[in-house]
Amino acid sequence: MKSKQADLAGPGISTYDEVSKILPENYSPVLPPLSRMKALYMVKDYIEKGLAEKLNLQMVQVPLIVRKDSGVNDYLDRDGSRTPVEFPAGLGLKERIPTQVVQAATKWKRMALAQFECEEGQGINTDMRAIRKDYFLDHDHSCYVDQWDWEKRITPEDRTLGYLKDTVKNIWAVIRDAGRMARKEFPELNDDRYPDFPEELKFIHAEEILAMFPDLPRKERENKLLEKYPAVFIIGIGAVLKDGYPHEMRAADYDDWITPTIMKNGEQMFGLNGDILVYNPVTKRRHELTSMGVRVTKETMKLQLELSGQLDFLELPYHQAILNDEIPLSIGGGIGQARTYMYLLRCAHLGEVTVSVWPNELKQICEVKNIVVLE
């Protein structure tokens, strides 16, 4: 078992011995590869249309590369452990443009709300592609990432836990119903081994989960929680909890994890953000689908950057735009596409629904387990 500190960042299981233990024995995929692709694209279309309707979002183009000096690239974890791919662009220029491949479009989207002239209550969705080279490659982490990265303009009055919860409920309804549509169109998915998708999410704060399992690191707390509640939204990811650690490290300059929200038994809890996690009946463990939250104001951004020792970020263009009220208040998130397909189509490995590079150690484990990954 990892220590609490080791479990804060660096996603992935971290050893292939552990991956081998997690992947199921005697696995048999519910759908063959080509049918799986057909189902995948039906789910993709359903979710994109559902998000557009439920959240008032318009699909827009999204960058694959950004300028290094823009401050727009996603920092992912505030410890700086995951760095983007970089390269100089522009053949023939006296000084080539320093660029980075995006790790996520989190910050770009908020700026794009102004660029696309979105009104309050209106937003954008993207078919985002990214590279995260510093992931440990296991059954649900790939260095190639695809997400529905979405963002919606809100009013100051919308910056509440109730608004966040209503948004989460709408997103879950779209994902759940996409899975039920797939089960109807592909009867093979109605497998007795796998129950129907949960009707509703359980909302619970990270501090409450810590109180339930005080001695366990974060991922083990989540696994235990999901044995009881198969679909949850964990509130408040990023602020330090009672044991002196955050539930998980989160970047300091987009999600608001420091605003006081829940008061329970005389104790203040913080955060206007969180994750949807589900119990995956194939792997029999936690499965993260999306991270999302109400975005920082200039006041909460400065406070979170101070707590993270990153006040120097305030000089970057993105952060200056927030400080100068040049980009709107918003709520947003990233829904992992391949993770969602993996869950809804009852897959054991991300490589069954996405094409990427996989280490030989992992491919050998998958071969023994009868899991065929796409390359």
C-alpha positions as a printed NumPy array, in Angstrom:
array([[  0.   ,   0.   ,   0.   ],
       [  1.277,   3.484,  -0.892],
       [  1.797,   6.097,   1.801],
       [ -0.58 ,   9.035,   1.891],
       [  2.106,  11.386,   0.576],
       [  3.089,   9.09 ,  -2.301],
       [ -0.548,   8.805,  -3.369],
       [ -1.111,  12.545,  -3.861],
       [  0.214,  12.875,  -7.415],
       [  1.651,  10.899, -10.285],
       [ -1.379,   8.998, -11.549],
       [ -1.143,   5.311, -12.233],
       [ -0.604,   2.208, -10.176],
       [  3.211,   2.549, -10.402],
       [  4.322,  -1.1  , -10.655],
       [  3.431,  -3.762, -13.192],
       [  3.229,  -6.388, -10.469],
       [  0.299,  -4.418,  -9.055],
       [ -1.226,  -3.952, -12.522],
       [ -1.109,  -7.719, -13.018],
       [ -3.014,  -8.229,  -9.766],
       [ -5.716,  -5.734, -10.739],
       [ -6.47 ,  -6.915, -14.271],
       [ -9.138,  -9.661, -14.297],
       [ -8.414, -13.342, -14.832],
       [-10.167, -15.275, -17.615],
       [-11.256, -12.025, -19.242],
       [-13.521, -12.134, -22.255],
       [-14.467,  -8.842, -23.949],
       [-18.198,  -8.274, -24.33 ],
       [-17.856,  -6.79 , -27.825],
       [-15.337,  -7.665, -30.569],
       [-13.039,  -4.792, -31.649],
       [-14.993,  -3.554, -34.683],
       [-18.38 ,  -3.651, -32.923],
       [-16.741,  -1.914, -29.99 ],
       [-15.676,   0.919, -32.3  ],
       [-19.214,   1.205, -33.674],
       [-20.623,   1.377, -30.149],
       [-17.916,   3.844, -29.14 ],
       [-18.852,   6.335, -31.84 ],
       [-22.548,   6.019, -31.025],
       [-21.741,   6.788, -27.382],
       [-19.509,   9.696, -28.437],
       [-22.259,  11.263, -30.527],
       [-24.865,  10.722, -27.79 ],
       [-22.72 ,  12.34 , -25.111],
       [-21.738,  15.34 , -27.215],
       [-25.364,  16.031, -28.112],
       [-26.478,  15.417, -24.522],
       [-23.917,  17.818, -23.056],
       [-24.895,  20.444, -25.616],
       [-28.543,  20.157, -24.574],
       [-28.143,  19.796, -20.799],
       [-25.417,  22.422, -20.315],
       [-26.036,  24.731, -23.304],
       [-22.659,  24.038, -24.933],
       [-21.457,  24.495, -28.503],
       [-18.701,  22.285, -29.944],
       [-15.689,  24.391, -30.976],
       [-12.156,  23.871, -32.248],
       [ -9.42 ,  23.458, -29.635],
       [ -5.607,  23.844, -29.822],
       [ -3.191,  20.926, -29.787],
       [ -0.237,  23.291, -29.264],
       [  0.14 ,  26.564, -27.331],
       [  2.936,  29.076, -26.785],
       [  5.169,  28.115, -23.872],
       [  5.142,  31.665, -22.481],
       [  1.337,  32.009, -22.508],
       [  0.727,  30.255, -19.201],
       [ -2.221,  28.508, -20.869],
       [ -0.96 ,  24.923, -20.677],
       [ -2.376,  22.727, -17.952],
       [ -0.014,  22.211, -15.005],
       [ -2.038,  19.123, -13.909],
       [ -0.448,  18.769, -10.463],
       [  0.956,  21.735,  -8.598],
       [  4.18 ,  19.896,  -7.676],
       [  5.463,  20.217, -11.256],
       [  6.005,  16.471, -11.627],
       [  4.339,  16.268, -15.042],
       [  5.835,  18.448, -17.743],
       [  4.592,  19.024, -21.316],
       [  6.257,  18.071, -24.579],
       [  8.05 ,  21.123, -25.983],
       [  9.425,  22.065, -29.414],
       [ 10.359,  25.18 , -31.436],
       [  7.865,  25.99 , -34.21 ],
       [  8.154,  28.053, -37.382],
       [ 10.824,  27.126, -39.91 ],
       [ 12.629,  30.186, -41.29 ],
       [ 11.835,  32.514, -38.379],
       [ 14.753,  34.43 , -36.883],
       [ 13.519,  33.248, -33.504],
       [ 11.347,  30.151, -33.648],
       [  8.204,  30.091, -31.502],
       [  8.638,  28.166, -28.223],
       [  5.608,  25.864, -28.077],
       [  4.16 ,  23.066, -25.994],
       [  1.75 ,  20.241, -26.73 ],
       [ -1.253,  20.743, -24.47 ],
       [ -1.749,  18.474, -21.464],
       [ -5.366,  19.675, -21.207],
       [ -7.255,  22.693, -22.463],
       [ -8.407,  23.815, -19.022],
       [ -7.067,  27.372, -19.067],
       [ -7.482,  27.91 , -22.802],
       [-11.202,  27.181, -22.534],
       [-11.806,  29.943, -20.027],
       [-10.07 ,  32.456, -22.271],
       [-11.979,  31.033, -25.245],
       [-15.308,  31.936, -23.619],
       [-14.427,  35.569, -24.271],
       [-13.053,  34.809, -27.732],
       [-16.309,  33.099, -28.739],
       [-18.352,  35.851, -27.047],
       [-20.299,  33.437, -24.867],
       [-23.099,  34.933, -22.817],
       [-23.834,  34.023, -19.19 ],
       [-25.275,  30.509, -19.088],
       [-23.676,  29.624, -22.426],
       [-20.546,  27.573, -22.996],
       [-18.278,  25.554, -25.244],
       [-17.282,  21.917, -25.549],
       [-14.218,  20.499, -27.309],
       [-12.984,  17.213, -28.685],
       [ -9.61 ,  17.694, -27.   ],
       [ -6.465,  15.655, -27.701],
       [ -3.361,  15.896, -25.519],
       [ -0.058,  14.254, -24.591],
       [  0.839,  13.492, -20.984],
       [  4.248,  11.888, -21.241],
       [  4.813,  11.552, -17.493],
       [  1.993,   9.125, -16.751],
       [  2.677,   5.615, -15.521],
       [  1.066,   3.52 , -18.253],
       [ -1.339,   1.022, -16.719],
       [ -4.888,  -0.194, -17.382],
       [ -6.516,   3.256, -17.235],
       [ -3.677,   5.705, -17.962],
       [ -2.231,   6.461, -21.391],
       [  0.17 ,   9.161, -22.535],
       [ -2.359,   9.931, -25.288],
       [ -5.395,  11.642, -23.792],
       [ -8.793,  12.454, -25.279],
       [-11.338,  14.497, -23.345],
       [-14.511,  16.445, -23.685],
       [-13.024,  19.642, -22.297],
       [-15.958,  21.963, -21.641],
       [-16.408,  25.397, -20.106],
       [-19.475,  27.537, -19.354],
       [-19.818,  31.184, -18.456],
       [-21.56 ,  31.829, -15.131],
       [-22.618,  34.729, -12.91 ],
       [-21.147,  35.544,  -9.474],
       [-24.369,  34.155,  -7.955],
       [-23.732,  30.796,  -9.643],
       [-20.511,  30.218,  -7.701],
       [-22.205,  27.897,  -5.201],
       [-22.07 ,  24.254,  -4.231],
       [-25.708,  23.883,  -5.294],
       [-24.942,  25.08 ,  -8.823],
       [-21.97 ,  22.714,  -9.003],
       [-24.12 ,  19.769,  -7.871],
       [-26.852,  20.533, -10.409],
       [-24.24 ,  20.611, -13.181],
       [-22.746,  17.31 , -12.013],
       [-26.185,  15.678, -11.981],
       [-26.777,  16.754, -15.579],
       [-23.423,  15.361, -16.688],
       [-24.027,  12.063, -14.927],
       [-27.474,  11.749, -16.518],
       [-25.912,  12.11 , -19.986],
       [-23.201,   9.511, -19.289],
       [-25.62 ,   7.056, -17.641],
       [-28.146,   7.346, -20.444],
       [-25.411,   6.926, -23.064],
       [-24.55 ,   3.606, -21.433],
       [-28.182,   2.516, -21.424],
       [-28.497,   3.489, -25.088],
       [-25.464,   1.323, -25.877],
       [-26.994,  -1.605, -23.975],
       [-30.156,  -1.28 , -26.037],
       [-28.292,  -1.08 , -29.364],
       [-25.778,  -3.812, -28.487],
       [-27.597,  -6.524, -26.469],
       [-24.298,  -8.275, -25.737],
       [-23.606,  -5.49 , -23.217],
       [-26.489,  -6.781, -21.074],
       [-24.104,  -9.201, -19.436],
       [-25.163, -10.791, -16.136],
       [-21.686, -10.129, -14.73 ],
       [-22.23 ,  -6.375, -14.9  ],
       [-25.126,  -4.488, -13.263],
       [-26.948,  -1.543, -14.807],
       [-25.417,   1.884, -14.396],
       [-26.343,   3.628, -11.117],
       [-29.328,   5.948, -11.35 ],
       [-27.81 ,   8.672,  -9.173],
       [-24.5  ,   9.827,  -7.739],
       [-23.639,  10.016,  -4.062],
       [-22.234,  13.468,  -3.184],
       [-19.608,  13.356,  -0.455],
       [-16.815,  15.684,   0.663],
       [-13.207,  14.504,   0.728],
       [-13.078,  15.367,   4.44 ],
       [-15.983,  12.997,   5.11 ],
       [-14.24 ,  10.184,   3.241],
       [-11.104,  10.765,   5.315],
       [-13.206,  10.47 ,   8.483],
       [-14.565,   7.139,   7.219],
       [-11.11 ,   5.706,   6.351],
       [ -8.554,   7.803,   8.266],
       [ -5.61 ,   5.424,   7.878],
       [ -5.89 ,   4.721,   4.143],
       [ -4.235,   6.64 ,   1.297],
       [ -6.487,   8.383,  -1.175],
       [ -7.011,   5.701,  -3.835],
       [ -7.688,   3.033,  -1.23 ],
       [-10.22 ,   5.339,   0.437],
       [-11.92 ,   5.723,  -2.93 ],
       [-11.971,   1.966,  -3.558],
       [-13.587,   1.355,  -0.175],
       [-16.127,   4.118,  -0.719],
       [-17.119,   2.771,  -4.143],
       [-17.792,  -0.671,  -2.696],
       [-20.636,   1.024,  -0.812],
       [-21.651,   3.682,  -3.356],
       [-20.93 ,   2.625,  -6.98 ],
       [-21.078,   6.193,  -8.353],
       [-19.876,   9.221,  -6.381],
       [-18.919,  12.853,  -6.73 ],
       [-16.107,  13.726,  -4.351],
       [-16.248,  17.407,  -3.362],
       [-13.255,  19.491,  -2.35 ],
       [-10.13 ,  18.096,  -4.002],
       [ -7.045,  20.238,  -3.464],
       [ -7.386,  21.846,  -0.041],
       [ -5.487,  20.363,   2.893],
       [ -7.642,  17.984,   4.963],
       [ -7.544,  17.238,   8.7  ],
       [ -4.678,  14.748,   8.333],
       [ -2.448,  17.431,   6.816],
       [ -2.717,  16.251,   3.193],
       [ -5.064,  17.185,   0.354],
       [ -7.223,  14.384,  -1.041],
       [ -5.16 ,  14.816,  -4.201],
       [ -2.871,  17.509,  -5.569],
       [ -4.664,  19.955,  -7.87 ],
       [ -3.352,  22.886,  -9.858],
       [ -3.833,  26.195,  -8.072],
       [ -4.975,  28.361, -10.964],
       [ -8.199,  26.919, -12.352],
       [-10.478,  24.947,  -9.994],
       [-11.526,  26.737,  -6.798],
       [-10.658,  24.365,  -3.957],
       [-10.244,  26.96 ,  -1.207],
       [-13.676,  28.625,  -0.939],
       [-15.527,  27.582,   2.27 ],
       [-18.582,  25.511,   1.387],
       [-19.829,  22.828,   3.794],
       [-20.082,  23.305,   7.561],
       [-20.654,  20.017,   9.4  ],
       [-20.414,  19.283,  13.115],
       [-18.789,  22.661,  13.631],
       [-16.042,  21.953,  11.093],
       [-15.519,  23.966,   7.923],
       [-14.95 ,  22.139,   4.629],
       [-13.694,  23.753,   1.453],
       [-13.995,  23.494,  -2.296],
       [-16.191,  24.176,  -5.318],
       [-14.753,  21.324,  -7.348],
       [-14.555,  17.554,  -7.466],
       [-14.445,  14.275,  -9.397],
       [-16.999,  11.761, -10.64 ],
       [-15.776,   8.265,  -9.798],
       [-17.53 ,   4.97 , -10.446],
       [-16.992,   1.371,  -9.482],
       [-15.84 ,  -0.525, -12.564],
       [-17.302,  -4.057, -12.284],
       [-14.745,  -5.378, -14.795],
       [-11.624,  -4.281, -12.894],
       [-13.467,  -4.238,  -9.546],
       [-11.933,  -0.944,  -8.478],
       [-12.199,   2.862,  -8.682],
       [-12.627,   4.417, -12.107],
       [-12.378,   8.186, -12.562],
       [-14.485,   9.723, -15.328],
       [-14.188,  13.471, -14.879],
       [-12.662,  16.308, -12.886],
       [-14.517,  19.595, -12.831],
       [-15.255,  22.669, -10.814],
       [-16.205,  26.295, -10.462],
       [-13.15 ,  28.244, -11.593],
       [-11.077,  30.588,  -9.456],
       [-11.733,  34.28 ,  -9.048],
       [ -8.751,  36.602,  -8.957],
       [ -8.932,  36.532,  -5.147],
       [ -9.066,  32.739,  -4.77 ],
       [ -6.411,  32.275,  -7.469],
       [ -3.964,  34.488,  -5.582],
       [ -4.687,  32.641,  -2.332],
       [ -4.261,  29.189,  -3.902],
       [ -1.045,  30.221,  -5.681],
       [  0.294,  31.572,  -2.382],
       [ -0.539,  28.305,  -0.611],
       [  1.172,  26.408,  -3.442],
       [  4.29 ,  28.608,  -3.514],
       [  3.6  ,  29.698,  -7.093],
       [  2.928,  33.443,  -6.887],
       [  5.388,  33.928,  -9.754],
       [  2.67 ,  32.529, -12.053],
       [  0.782,  35.823, -11.621],
       [  3.085,  37.417, -14.21 ],
       [  1.904,  35.075, -16.991],
       [ -0.657,  36.299, -19.566],
       [ -3.416,  33.896, -18.506],
       [ -3.135,  34.889, -14.871],
       [ -2.92 ,  38.588, -15.754],
       [ -6.146,  38.224, -17.732],
       [ -7.921,  36.895, -14.636],
       [ -6.455,  39.619, -12.43 ],
       [ -7.596,  42.296, -14.896],
       [-11.134,  40.863, -15.292],
       [-10.545,  40.191, -18.991],
       [-12.027,  36.692, -18.983],
       [-15.382,  35.69 , -17.475],
       [-16.296,  33.663, -14.43 ],
       [-16.899,  30.063, -15.388],
       [-17.439,  26.45 , -14.482],
       [-15.821,  23.658, -16.442],
       [-14.21 ,  20.266, -16.556],
       [-12.706,  17.481, -18.575],
       [-14.544,  14.21 , -19.161],
       [-12.178,  11.434, -20.157],
       [-13.478,   9.996, -23.417],
       [-11.554,   6.715, -23.407],
       [-12.237,   6.259, -19.676],
       [-15.954,   6.735, -20.324],
       [-15.979,   4.264, -23.241],
       [-14.035,   1.769, -21.132],
       [-16.642,   1.979, -18.366],
       [-19.77 ,   2.001, -20.541],
       [-18.571,  -0.74 , -22.916],
       [-17.367,  -3.003, -20.081],
       [-13.648,  -3.066, -20.906],
       [-10.742,  -4.103, -18.719],
       [ -8.131,  -1.878, -20.334],
       [ -7.995,   1.594, -21.848],
       [ -6.17 ,   0.121, -24.835],
       [ -9.343,  -1.648, -25.916],
       [-10.94 ,   1.712, -26.784],
       [ -7.959,   3.939, -27.632],
       [ -4.811,   3.592, -29.726],
       [ -1.549,   4.509, -28.022],
       [  1.904,   3.175, -27.175],
       [  2.174,   0.555, -24.45 ],
       [  5.275,  -0.866, -22.727],
       [  6.218,  -4.481, -23.42 ],
       [  5.736,  -5.331, -19.732],
       [  2.117,  -4.254, -19.914],
       [  1.44 ,  -5.972, -23.239],
       [  2.813,  -9.245, -21.868],
       [  0.493,  -9.006, -18.86 ],
       [ -2.466,  -8.258, -21.141],
       [ -1.664, -11.197, -23.391],
       [ -1.776, -13.576, -20.434],
       [ -5.09 , -12.024, -19.328],
       [ -6.649, -12.313, -22.834],
       [ -6.757,  -8.499, -23.22 ],
       [ -5.975,  -7.203, -26.713],
       [ -4.778,  -3.576, -26.743],
       [ -4.908,  -1.395, -29.85 ],
       [ -1.658,  -0.009, -31.274]])
